[in-house]
Amino acid sequence: MFMHATDASGYAYPLSRFAALFGERGLLLGAEDGEDVTVRYLSFDTRDMRDGTLFFCKGVHFREEYLAQAEALGATAYVSETRYPSRLPCLLVSDVRKAMSAAAFFDASERYSGLKVIGVTGTKGKSTVTYYIKAILDRSLPRECAVLSSIDNYDGVIREEAHLTTPEAITLSHHFANAVSSEISHLVMEVSSQALKYGRVEGVPFAVACFTNIGRDHISPAEHPDFDDYFASKLRIFDSCGIACINTDADHADEVLAYARARGRQIVTFGARPDNTVCVSEIRKEKDGICFRARTPSFDENFRITMPGLFNVQNAAAAIAVCHSLGIPSDIIRRGLDAARAKGRMEVYPSRDGKVISIVDYAHNKMSFEALLRSVREEYPGKKVVMVFGSAGGKAYSRRPDLGEAAGKYADYTVLTEEDSGEEPFERIASDIGESITANGGSFSVIEDRGEAIRDAILNHGDEKVVLILGKGRETRQKRGTVYVETPSDVDYTLRYMEEYETASAVLR
């Protein structure tokens, strides 16, 4: 459901200010007379309109009728790559997305002064790192830390389930304004490669930018044509930040460090290297969590995370690096990490007899699959591994053989199912993944209905197993065709069918 954001108090600029701004950025192709027009709000969505709105005609599916609706709802001018037969003054631009970012953040340092924005990017772990940071900051600040993530959004006014990792620039600016009006001092957010590539965060003054890792993902005609484009997009998070936190254990770490240094950023490193700002060592799994040692210039102490997954130590190290750079004391960092959770990430549901352990996680690319599977094999020795997953339609085509390879090599059995197939036939997606599973020695079946696939994995294929339900977490929508359909989350399905397993086991006993 769409929820309105509030505008910043006193927001009012003449339309000519935006014409000049777009001209300065080399975006303006033409401007119609609008000397008397005052812009009081920015929007690209007819569901979020106010009197005095500057409306942006965005998207390949944009239709002229949307502009007419915007005019009826309060638009006083519009920005577009196409001039439409409208009475509203038009600012004609070469790139409406870049114009949106320019308009949203041209005065960011003034309007959002006092708000420290922390950006987290990487191929895997963004959500967990984001919520680790939030858990720590929530224990050190007078008000709850704002968050914008692929899980949910909170800005002091809006609290909602998220459906996009990084919102469009105008939506971001509304969230920032809400946080400022709510007297929130810190906001932590996930930053996707698409947001970086298309300028959604261009102009955002990140106090801290964190780079967790890089792998091959999101390669498709609709996203990034190749790895070089993907990597270059990720690096842009350092174009406007104060402090750069970088994982030295990640692939291409030296290139990441060189890029940040070339832009004059203050560098904070984390990982296993002894010379890191945050050096992590002595990782060990204990009964009540995963413990490790972290050494920084300020402290050398033991920490614990209670979220499962040995790979989460790396995510904890990223959070320590960010919070250390913000001057958070070690005791608060410790308490935050100990309590930190990320919804839909490594949620474990064991049966009472201990024979079936279901794990719901958002893992959806090769890096996250392999890290999860290695950790599960180590943490649950002797148990069979059954996987349930799919892959999104119309994008990330190279992800499919990678996921199939990981499942074929490391899982005992896989159930392929829907995962936002969109306009691409589900059968084609399943076939692409299945071929790779078979080529790597694995076995699988195909059940399109996600609920039935999860039920099959939990109730069948033997006992003494770990069932990995991957890719959706607590998301409550499936993209089918061109629309999103409300569905139970993977957690909902898991609880339902674990209860069915318990009932059947009780009968057998």
N, C-alpha and C positions, 0 to 999 in steps of 0.2 A: 504494500500500500504506500502511495506517495504521501510524504509528510512535508508541510511547508517549513521553511526556515525563516527566521526573522532577518530584516536588514539592519545594517549598522545605523545607529541613531544619527540623524542629521545627514545622511548620504544624499548629496545633491550636486550634480555637475551639469554644466551646459553640454549639449550634444556636440558642440564645436570642440570641446576638450577631447572627446573620443575620436573625432575626425583627425585632429592634430596628432593624437597618440598613434593612430593607425598609419598616418603619414610618416611619422618618425620611424616606425618599424618597417617601412617599405611595403605595407599591406594595402594601402588605400588606392582604389582605382577610380573612385568618383564619390562625390558627396552632394546630395540635394539640400536645398535650403531648409534649415531647421534652427534658425537663430533664436527663436522663442521657446525652444524645447528644452526642458530640464529633465535629466535622467535621475530617477530616484531608486531604481532597482534594475538588476540584470537578470535575464532568464532566457532559456532556450526551450522551455517546456510550458505548454499552455495550461498545465495543471498548477503552475506556480507563477501567478501573475499579480501585479499590483498596478495601481495608477502610476504613470510615469516610468513604465518599464521600457528599457532598450532590449528589444527581442532579437535573438540570434537564430537565423534560419540554418539549422545544422542537420547533417545526416543525409545519406544517399536516399533515404525513403521520405525525405521532406516533401510535403505537398503544399500548393498554394493556399489551400483551405485552412491550413494551420495558421498562416499569417493573418487571415481574416478573423479567425478565432482570437488570436492574440490582440488584434486591434479592438475587438469587442470587449476584451477583458482588461484593457488598460494600457496596451502598448502605445507609445507615442513616437517611436521610430524603430527601424529595424536594420540589422547588419546582415549582409548576404553576399554570396558569390554570384547570385543571379538577381537582376532587378525584376520585381513583380509589379503588376498593375494594381498598386495600392495608393491610397491617399497619404500614407505615412511617409515621412522623409526617410531616405535610404542611404546608408553608408555602404558602398560597394567595395568589397575587399577580395584579395586574391586567395586568402586562406581563412575561412571562418573560424577554424579551431584556434589558430594562432591569435586571431582577433579576440576570441573569448578569453584566452589567457592574459593577453595584454590588458584588456578591460578589467578583468577580475583582480589583477595584482599590481597595477601600475603605481598604486599608492600604499602598497602592503606595509612598508616599514612604519608608516604613520598610523594607518587604521588598525593594524594588529600589533602595535608596539606593546611590549609587556607579555606577549604570548610566545613562549618558546616552543617551536615546532620541531619535532624529531622525526626524521624519515628513515624507514627501514626498507632496503631492497635486497634481492637475491633470488636465486632459482628455487630454493626451498627454505623453509623455516621462518618466513616473514611474519606469519601470524603469531607463532609461538614467541618469537623475540619481542614482538610488539606487546603481547600480553604479559610477558615477563617484566618488561620495562614499566608497563602500566601498574602492575602489582607492587613494584618497588616504589614508584612515584606516589601511588595512593597512600602509602604509609609515611610519606615525608612531606606531603603538601596539605594545606588547610582545606582544599577542595579537591574532589575527585578529578583525576587526570582525564582529559578528553581523549577519545580514540576514534580513528577511522580505519577500518580494516575490512578484510573479506568475510569476517564473521558478523560484526555489528558495528554500529556507529553511535557515539555519544558525544554531544557537544555542549551540554548544559541545558539545552532546550529540547533537542531531539534525542530519543533513544529508540533505535530501530534495528531490525535485521538488515544486513548489508547484502546487496546483489551485484556490486561492482567493487573490485579491489581498491581502485583509486577513482573517486568521482571526477566528473568533468570540472574544469577550472571554476566555473561560476558556482557550482554546488559547493566546491571546496571553500570558496570565499564566503559563502553564506554560513558554512560550519564554523569557519574562523571567527566571523562576526558574532555568532551565537556564543562561542567560547569567551570572547572578550566581554560581551555584555553580561555574561554569567560570572565574570571575575575569575575565570579559570586561567591559571598561569602556564600550564603545559598541555600540549597536544601531541600524541604519538600516532603515527600513521604508516600504513604499508604503502609503498610506492612501486607500482607495476612498471614493467618495461614499456607497455603501451602508453602509460601516462607520461613517461619520460620521452618517448619517441615523438609523441604528438603534442608535447608542450603543455599538458594539463597542469604541471607543477612549475612551469617556467615563471620565474619571479617569486616563487615561494622562498622566503628567507629561512632556510633550515638552520636552526641552532646547531644541530648534530645530524649528520647523515651516516647511516650504518650500512655497510656492504657485507653481507653474510657469506655468499658463495656464488659461483657461476657454473652452469652446465648447459648442455644443449636442450633447449625447450622453446616452445612458441615459434617454431619455424614453419611457416606456411605463407601462401600468397596473401592471406588476410591479416597476418601479424608481422613477422620478420622474414625477409627472403632468405637470410642465411645467419650463421652464428655471429659473423662480424657485425651485422646490423644489430642483433640482439645485445651483444656485449657493449657496443658503442652506446646504445640507448641506456643501458644500466649505468654506465660510467657518468652520464650526465647529471646524476644526483649530486655530484660534487661541484657542479657549476655555480651553485649558489648556497653554500653552507659555510659554517664557521669551523666546526670540528668534524673530521672524517675518521670514523671508526671502521677498521678494515681487518678482516680475518686473514691472517698470513698462512693458514693451512689450506686455503681455498686455491683451486686452479687459477692461474693467471694473476696470482696475488701481486707479483712484482709489477705487472702492468697497471693494476689498480692503484698501487702505491704511487707509481710514477705519474699517473694522471692527476691524482689528488695533490701531490707535491707541486706539479707544474702550475696548479691554480692557487698555490700559496696557502693551502689549508693546513690547519693544525692537525697532526696525525696522531691517532691513538690506535695501536695494534692489539689484537688478541689472538690467542691460539696456543699451540704447544711449544713454540720456539722460546728458548730461555730469555731472549732479548726483547720479547714482546712487552708492551705496556701492561697488559693483563696476560700473565702466563698461567695456563691451566695444566695441572698434573695430578697424579695419584687418583685416577678415576676408579671407583669401585662401587659395585652394586651391593647394597645392604638391605636388610629386611624392610626397613621403613622408607626406602628411597635410594637415590643415586648420590653418592658423596664424591667430592673432589676438592682439590686445593687450588686456590687462586692467589697469585702473588702480583701486587701492584706497587708502585712507588709509595703508596700510603699504607698498605696492609699486606699481610701474608697469613691467610686464614683458611679454614675449612668451611665449605658450603654444602648445602643439600638441595636437591630438587625432588619433588614427590610425584611429578609427572613421569610416567614410564618412558623408556626409550633412552638407551645410552647416547644416541646422537643428540639428545636434548642438552647434553653438557655443552656442546658447541653453541647452542642457542643461549644458554645461560651465560656463557662467556661473553657473547655479544651484548647481552643486557648489562652485565657488570661493566664492560668497557664504556657503554653509553652513560650509565649512571655514575661511574667514577669520574668521567669527564664533566659531569654536571655537579660534582662535589657532594654526592650523596654518601653519607657515612656507611661503613661496612656492616654495622649491625642492622641498619634499615634494609640494605641490600639482602642480607641473609634472611630476614623475616619475610621480605617480599618474595624471594625465590622459593622459600619453603612453602608458601601458600599459593603460589601462582598456578593458574589453570588457563587453558585456552579451549573454549567450547568446540567440540567436534574434532579435537586433536588428541590422539592417544587416550581416548576414553575406554577403559577396560571394564568388561562385564563378565565375571567368572560365574560358572554354574556352581551350585552348592556342593555338588560332588567333586568339583575340581576337574572334571573330564573335558569340559568345553570352556574355552576362554575366548570371548568375542572382543575384538578391538575395533573401534570406529576411529578412522583417521582421514584426514583430507589429502593424503599422499596421492599425487596424480602425475608425477613425472619420473623419469629414470632415476635421478639422484635420490628422490625421497623414497621410491620403491626399494632401491638397493640398500639404503641406510636402514629402513624399517625392517626389511627381511633379515639383514645381518644381525640386527639387534634382537629380533624375535628368536632367531635360531640360538643366540647366546643366552637369552634370558629364560627361554622355555625349552631346554634341551630334551630331546626324546619325543616331543609332541609333533604331530603332523600339522602342516600348514595348509589351510584352505583359504583361497582368496576370492573376493567378490569385487569386481570393478568393471569399468567401461572406459570410454574416452569421448571427448566432445566432438560434435560434428562440425565439419566445415573449417577446421583449423588444426594446427599442431599435428599435421599428418605424420611427421617423423617420430612423434611420441609413441605411436601405436606399436611399431616393431620393437621399440625399446622396452615398453611395458610388457609385451609378450615375451621378450627375451628374459627379463627379470623373473616373470612368473614361471616360465619354462625351466629355468635353472634352479630356482630356489623354493618354489612352492610344490606341494604334493598334488594339489588339484586346484583348478580355477573355474569359477562360474562367471561368465561374461554377461554383462547386463547393460541397460541403458544408463547414460550419463550425459544428459543434455545433447541428445543427437541432433536436435534442430531440424534443419531442412535436408540433412544427409540421411539416406536410408540406414537404419540401425544395422541391418544385415551386412552392409559393406564395412562398417566400423568393426563389427565383431569378427568378420572374416579376416580383415587386416591384422588384428591382434592375434586371432587364433592360429593363423599361418605361422607366426613367429613363436607362439607357444609350442606348437608341434615341432618346428624346426629345432627347438632347444630342448626336446625330450620331455615336454610336459603334457598333461592331459587336461581337457576342459570340456565344459558343456555351455550351452547358450540358453539363457532365460531372459527375455527382454524385460518383463515386468520386474522392477527392482525389488519390490517387496517379496515376491515369490523367489527371486534369486537368493536373497538373504535367508529366507526360510529354509530353502533347500540346503544351503551351506551349513546352517546351524543344526538342522534335524537329521541330515544324511551324511554320508561319507565318513562314517565311523566316529568313535570317541577318541579321547586323548588327543585333542586337536586345538589349535589356535585358529580362529576364523578372523581373517583380516577383511574388514568392510571399508573400502577405500574410495576416495574421490569426492564425496559430498559432505561428510561431516554432519553438521546440524542444519544444512540448507533445506529449505522447505519448498523448493520449486524444481521442476524439470522443464527444460526447453524442448518442446515438441512442435516441429514445424516452425512457425514464426511467433508462437506465443509461449508464455510461461504458464505452466499448470501447477496449481498448489498440490503438494504431496506430503505425506509423512516424511520426517527426516530419517536418516539412517539410524539414529539413536532410537527413535520411536519404533522402527521396525525391529531393531535388535532387542529392545526390551520386550516387545510383544512375542517374538519367537523364542527368546530365552525362557520366557514364562511357559510357553508351550512345551519346550524341552523339559523343563522342571516337572510339569504335570505328567508328561509321558514317562519320565524316569521314576516318578513316585509310584505309578501304576505297576511298572516292572519290578519295583522293589517289593 
